[in-house]
Structures are given as structure tokens and as C-alpha cells.
């Protein structure tokens, strides 16, 4: 009798062990899936938390440092050509998180410092002196080309920063009539000149020729970043593969009241308020 009982219990014990093993495997698989979901969630949260830097770049004497002091300290002070990076955390009203403004010197020897701030940039603001752009077109376009290449060179998983091209010192432009809008004139001039110069650089590269660089004597640059999509074969900002390019017109001048200075920066400040 005892032998029969032992024989009848063996299959049940084996089945129970198999079920326990399967349940253990399912539990392990479920735990692994949960861990992966948590890691993906954390990764996305970190990715979304990146990019609270507003990085000012551009050629020397374009007005970056005056712009920096106006945005950070809410006042306009006389400035000299900056040879070192300026950085400041800007507090926000209410529940909005503070953001950092970084002013990168435009001197050819040190301007590449901006690249270390690109991965954590919410926006790159390329500042252009709208009054001198026609005289300095080639140099300014070369600098902008470096910025555009840095943006498109970010890893595919990285959220690209916004590119804002600031037609600065718009108030100094001499308009042709009383009704002319100096802001629109500055923006149109800057966009037209830069598109023409960047198209020259694109053609030079497509022909297998190096592009002269201001970074050093006889130095040639073979950077990319000027690829465009669309029916038009010439370079246009609206077709740039690196994302949308926003043009704004601004001015900073020594003002009797802080409101005068704010009015000149209103387009940029409005963008900051909505997007930073």
C-alpha cells in the first residue's frame, strides 16, 4: 500500500516543481520588464530636464555682453570686447525654474568654447550686428556655420536646441522712410546676407574644396551642417535639416529708464518667457 502511494505522488511532485519553476521564470521576466520601464522613464526624465542654458554666441562686437548684462541684471552698462566666458543663473518668478545664460567670447581663438555648452543648451542665440553684417558677412557666416555643425552633430537621441539668429542693434539702422520698420529691415538684411554666404560655403564643400577658416593661418575647414531638404537646391534657413531657425530683431542701448531697454529686447524676452 505504501509503495502505491509513493508511486502516485511522484508525478504530482514533478508537476508542482515545473509549475513553480515556470512561475519563477515569469516573475523574473516581469521584474526585468519593470526595471527596464523604470530605467527608460528615468532616462526620459533626465533628457527632458536637460537644456536650461541660453547660450549667446556670435562675432566680436556684435553686442553679446551688453545683451548678457541687460538680461541678467536688467540694466545696460558700457562693455568691452569680452575675452572670457560669462555665466549667470537667472531666477524666475512664480514656480518657473531658473535658467542659465552663457556669453561666449567671439574671438576666433576661443570662440569654440561654445561647443561644451551645446549638449545642455535649450537655445543657441547667434547675435549679429545688423549694421555691419554686409562688411563682415564672410566672417559671421563662418562662425554661424560652426554653430550649425555643432547642432547637427549631436547624437540622434538628443533633443536639438533651438537656433535663434538675433539681428541686433536694429535701432541703429537708417530706414528709407518714416514708415519703415527698422526691426523688419534688420531681420531681412541679416537673413539675406547669411543665406548668400552660407550657400557659398555649401558650394565650396560640395566641390571638394576646403573652406578658409579664421581660426588660424592657412587653416581649412571641412565641417558640415548646411544640409537642406526641399525642392530648392540653394541654402535656405527654412529648409535646413537641423531644425527650425527663428529670426528676431533686438536692440540694447543706454537708456534713462529700464523700460526703454526692455522694449528693445522684448522679442527675445517674450521667447524666453514662453520657452525657457
FENWO-V126296 format. One record per backbone hydrogen bond with DSSP energy under -0.5 kcal/mol. CO is the residue of the C=O (numbers start at 1). NH is the residue of the N-H. If there is no record, write none. Layout:
[[CO & NH] [CO & NH]]
This chain:
[[1 & 5] [2 & 6] [3 & 7] [4 & 8] [5 & 9] [6 & 10] [7 & 11] [8 & 12] [9 & 13] [10 & 14] [11 & 15] [12 & 16] [13 & 17] [14 & 18] [15 & 19] [16 & 20] [17 & 21] [18 & 22] [19 & 23] [20 & 24] [21 & 25] [22 & 26] [23 & 27] [24 & 28] [25 & 29] [26 & 30] [27 & 31] [28 & 32] [29 & 33] [30 & 34] [31 & 35] [32 & 36] [33 & 37] [34 & 38] [35 & 39] [36 & 40] [37 & 41] [38 & 42] [39 & 43] [40 & 44] [41 & 45] [42 & 46] [43 & 47] [44 & 48] [45 & 49] [46 & 50] [47 & 50] [52 & 100] [53 & 55] [53 & 122] [53 & 123] [54 & 56] [54 & 102] [55 & 57] [55 & 125] [56 & 104] [57 & 127] [59 & 62] [63 & 67] [64 & 68] [65 & 69] [66 & 70] [67 & 71] [68 & 72] [69 & 73] [69 & 75] [70 & 74] [75 & 77] [86 & 103] [88 & 101] [89 & 91] [90 & 99] [93 & 96] [99 & 90] [100 & 54] [101 & 88] [102 & 56] [102 & 104] [103 & 86] [106 & 60] [107 & 110] [107 & 111] [110 & 113] [111 & 114] [112 & 115] [113 & 116] [114 & 117] [114 & 118] [115 & 118] [115 & 119] [117 & 120] [118 & 121] [120 & 52] [120 & 53] [122 & 162] [123 & 55] [123 & 125] [124 & 126] [124 & 164] [125 & 57] [125 & 127] [126 & 166] [127 & 59] [128 & 130] [128 & 168] [129 & 132] [129 & 133] [132 & 135] [132 & 136] [136 & 140] [137 & 141] [138 & 142] [139 & 143] [140 & 144] [141 & 145] [142 & 146] [143 & 147] [144 & 148] [145 & 149] [146 & 150] [147 & 151] [148 & 152] [149 & 153] [151 & 154] [155 & 158] [162 & 124] [162 & 164] [163 & 165] [163 & 246] [164 & 126] [164 & 166] [165 & 167] [165 & 248] [166 & 128] [166 & 168] [167 & 250] [168 & 130] [169 & 172] [170 & 173] [173 & 175] [177 & 180] [180 & 182] [181 & 185] [182 & 186] [183 & 187] [184 & 188] [185 & 189] [186 & 190] [187 & 191] [188 & 192] [189 & 193] [190 & 194] [191 & 195] [192 & 196] [193 & 197] [194 & 198] [195 & 199] [196 & 200] [197 & 201] [198 & 202] [199 & 203] [200 & 204] [201 & 205] [202 & 206] [203 & 207] [204 & 209] [205 & 208] [211 & 221] [213 & 216] [216 & 219] [219 & 213] [221 & 211] [227 & 241] [236 & 239] [237 & 240] [239 & 229] [240 & 243] [244 & 163] [244 & 246] [246 & 165] [248 & 167] [250 & 170] [257 & 260] [257 & 261] [258 & 262] [259 & 263] [260 & 264] [261 & 265] [262 & 265] [262 & 266] [263 & 266] [264 & 251] [265 & 269] [266 & 270] [267 & 271] [268 & 272] [269 & 273] [270 & 274] [271 & 275] [272 & 276]]
